[in-house]
Amino acid sequence: MCAPWTMQFTFCRDPTRPVPVSVVVLVADGARPDTLGAALDNGTLPALARLRAEGGLHTVTSVFPSVTGPAYTPFLLGLFPGTAGLPGIRWWDRARADTRWPDFARSYVGIQARHADSDLTPDRGTLFEHVPHSLGSLTPIGRGLAPRNRLGFNWTFALRAAWTHFRGDVRGWLIIDRATSAKVARRIREERPDFAFCVHPGIDKTSHEVGHTHQAVQQAMRIVDDTAARIRADAERDGRWGSMHLWVVSDHGHSPVARHEDLSGLLASWGLGVCSHPWTPFGGPDCAVMVSGNAMSHVYLELQHTTRPYWPELAARWEPTAERLLARASVDLMVLPYSADVCEVRARGPRGRAFIRRTGARYTYEPIDGGDPLGLAGRVDAASPDAAHDACAASDYPDALVQLMQLVASPRSGEMLLSAARGWDLRARYEPIPHVSAHGALHREHMQVPLLLSRPAARTPRRTADVMPSVLAALGLPIPPGLDGASFV
Ligand SMILES: [Zn+2]
């Protein structure tokens, strides 16, 4: 029997009816597996340590580019960013089909963040569309969420976030995280959504500003722990914990950056007309530089073409530029698409060159003249994306074959894809505040992320793209075909 004052609320439940299953995903944006593991071991995150003991902590692979926004498409659509339509946090619209004159450039950093939902492929549903009774907070992707169920997506919040960001206010981000944590826990307690997706940006923001080992990052992780503790305590009190899955995951890692290559300025100094943010309407027409993270960049060549040119037709004019770029200490890997299914990967010096080919589900890595830019110890012939993942697992570039090909295949990608060397990123100007840590690249510090589960997984999770089908499986909903991930539930 409910107390009379609770009768008006939906959480007055008939105790004889089974409690519906629910899934809560907390995103600890920017958390590294080792940073989280150390904090779990030293006892500062008791609620998350309890989850680890009961369910398990896994290290899974994120996506390329390893940057917030694109790296959320696996969580919410079960798709890699190239497949989903978000090839970078900045990209250039060669087809002039989805953006506007005069620059045809997209940046989700700032006012254009609101276009992320409509830039996503319309052919696939988000979790919010599959699960109508959903709640989201601070999520960069919200297609399918009713406005009242999308916390932190309004002008008031945007202005507050911009003010915090441009002042480099580390404490400000922690205040935002704490306030959102309390609000999310209350909404889950009162409204009992089937699916809740709650983002905590504080770990990423503090890592950029003070480094991932700083105690401010520990404070940010404690807020995630508080959120998990509140949600669990409420669910245990209301008899919902037995039917709730509570997962914590990150979208990318972090690593120290000490040197910043001004990639667009560099290309301009070589006599090229360069289009780059924030002055996109005034740049071009030779190339567009669209940086993500900031340790990754798309470079679009010959902007007058509205259909995508591939490297074989560009090489005669652009080979000297490619060689000069690859000679820079800032560039670790250069990827040159030959078609939607073939690319060349280059690294400096003896690491040399290789081709990657995708034929149906098969991935091959073919060294050129003894080169091995990805460090895979020779030729790889993988019969499936999972076999390709496992072939790269011990290398410096987890899931590189699949991640490079999903991005190469995107019609919105550039004609050169650059992954920055350790200690470097690819944007030196127009950053509002100095940063000492970055992400976006293909190497393991940026690509590996933790996945914490409240119950043991039915199989070992591989990728962040496994999260979406696992949510559907946990809720007993059908999993659509053609996803890039597979359920671990
Ligand atoms: Zn970041």
Residues whose N, C-alpha, C, O or C-beta is under 5 A from the ligand:
A	BS01	ZN	D204 G293
